[in-house]
Amino acid sequence: MKRSVKVITCSEKGGVGKTQLCATQALYFVEKGIPVKVIDADIQQSLSRHRQRELKAHPNEWVPYSVDFLNTTDINMVKSIMNTISTIPCCFLIDCPGNINDPALSIIYQEADYAVIPFELNADSVDATIMFAELFKEHFSAKMYFVPNKVSPIYEKRGEVRKAREDAEATLSKLGTITPDIKLTTHLNGYSTLELLDWDKRRHVTGAFRPIALPIWKIFKR
């Protein structure tokens, strides 16, 4: 029986590409035949405003998935929306900020089936991700996927990058699954909520997204 699946994208560390990852992951899921709806639960509304700009520029463009803003300052609204989407047989991708102590966000985290957590291969990002993941593990049951994001092919052999990777693998692998890298390339610097992935972009994200998509695809193909 198909059911609601909730996938949150979250990170304590800013600038790791969380919103871009959520939007691109949604397109990947759509291509795999997974029914997708996106909820922008970040008070900055980066993803929903991005969608509005794209629709204004391309009003007749086909829309692969919906994007709705959820105001997390209204805790009763958050409870209501999470209860509602639990009854809908769809995969909900929820773009969240990383404040683990926010009571409204805690409601979302509590309901999540999967947590996608991007990080960069530097000491600050790895340390912040480890602290966030350890706290998350204590309080929530969502399966965690850690995505090394914006990995530079030029610098990835540097000592500090190798050390960050070793530290991540030593700790994060005990808390969840570390996916293959998403490389830092020119075509991934921006993102779209409307345009389906071209061949080059798809090959750069497939390694990271496939292990997340596979169990969800199985649910909706039953």
N, C-alpha and C positions, 0 to 999 in steps of 0.2 A: 504493500500500500504506500502510495506516495505521501510525503509529509513535508512540512516546513523544515528547511535547513537554514541555519543562521551562521554566516561566516563573517567574523569581525576582522577588520584590519586596524591594528593599533600599534603604538610604539611610544615609549616614554621620551625618546630622543627625537627632536625636531630635525627636519631636513633630510630624512632618510628616504623620501619618495613614497610615503604612505598613500597619499591620495592618488597619485599617478598609478601606483601598483593596484589599488582597488579598481580604478576605472579600466585599466588594461586587463586585469583579471576577469572583469565582467564581460568584456568582449571575447576573451578566450573561452569562457564558459558558454556564451551564446553560440559560438562556433561549434562547440561540442554537443549542442542540442539540449543544454540545461536551461530550464526556464529561470530567468534572472530578474530580480528587482533590486535596485540600489537605494540605500538609505544613507543620507549625509547627516551624521550625528555630531559633526564637528561644528562648534558654534561659529567658526570662521566662514562656514558655508563654501569652502573652496570648490568642492566638487559640484554642488548644485549651481553655483554662480558660473562655473565653467560651462556646464550644460546650457544654461540660459544664453550665454554669449554665442555658443555654437549654433543654437537654434535661431538666434537673431540674424546671424550671418548666413545661415542655410535653412530658411524656414520650411522648405519642401523636402528636406533630407529625411530618409528613413531612420526611425529611432529604434535601435536594437534592444534597449532596455530603459525602463523608467528610472528617474532620479528624484527622490523626494527628501526634503529637509525635515529633520526631526529636532525640535527645539528641546535640548536637554536641560534647559533651565526650568522647564515645567515637568516636574517629576510625575505628576498624575497623567500627563499626556504620554510620557515615556511608558508607563505601566500599561496604559490603554493600547498603545500601538503595538507593544510587544505581545500582549495578549491576542490582539487581532491577527497579527502575522503568523502566530503559532497555528492558526487554523487554515492557512492558505498553502496549498501544495506547490511551493516555489522555493528557489534558493535566494535568500536575501543576503546581499553583501552590504555590510554596514561599516562605513568609514568613521572611525572613532578617534578622538584624541586619547592620549595615554594616561590621563589622570586616574589612577586606580582607586583613589579615595573619594571620588565624586559619587554620591549616592545614586544619581540617575544613571551614570555610566555603569555602576555596579549591577543595576538591573539588566542592562544589555549584556554585560559580560556573563552574568549568571545564566542567561538564556542561550548563550552562544554554543554551537556545536564545534566550531573550529575557530582558531585565532591565528591569523596570518600576521607575522611580526617581522617587518623588514629591518635590516640594520646594515651599517657600513663596516668595512674591515679596518677600523682604527680603534685604538684603546678606549677612547671616550664612548663611542657608540656600542662597543661590545660590553663594556662595564655597565652602561645604562640598561642595555637589553637584558643582561643577566639579572640585575636587580629587579627589573620589571617582571621578568619571567618567573623568578622565584616567588615574588609576592603573588603573582597571578595563580601559580600552581597551588599555593596555600589556600586560596579562596574560591577558585573556579575550576570547573571540570572540562572546559573546552580543550580539545586536542590542539597543541601548538605546532605551527610550522614556522620556522625561522628562515627568512629569505635574505641571503647576502646580496645586497642591492648596490647598484652603481659601482661595480667592481671594475677598476681601471686595468685593462690589459697591459698598460705601460708600467704601472707601479705595483702590480700584484706580487711580484717576486722580491720586493723590498723587504728588509728584515722586519720592520714594524708591522707590515701587512701580514707577513707570514706568522708573526707572533700573535696578532689579533685573531687570525684564523685558528691557530692552535688553541688559544684561550676559549674561543667560541665553541670549538668542537669538544673540548674537554668538559665544558659545563652545560652548554645548551643541548647537546646531544642526549643528556640524561633527563632533560625536561620535555623534549619534544623531538621533532624531525627537522634537521637542517637540510634545506633543498639545495640543488645546484645553484650556482651564481646567476644573477642577471648582470650582464656586463654593462659598463658605462659606454654607450655609443651615441653618436650624434643624433640618430633618429629616435632614440629613447629619451632625449632631453625634454621633449614636449609630449603631450598625450591628447587623445581625442576620446569623447564619449559617444561619438557617432560613427566614425570611420572604422570599418572592420580591419583587422590586422593584415598587413601585407606580409609577403613571404619572409622578408628579412627580419621584421620585428617579431613575427611568430617564432622563428627559429631561436631567437635570443631569450624568449620568455618560456618556451615550452618545457624546458628542463625543470624550472621552478614551479610552474603551474600544474603540470601533469599529475604529480602525486597528490595534490590537493583536490583536483577535479575528479580523479578516478572514483573514489568512494562515493562522491556526490552523484556522479553520472550513473552509477549502478543503482542508486535509490530511485532515480527518475526514469530508468529504463526497465524497471520491473513490470 
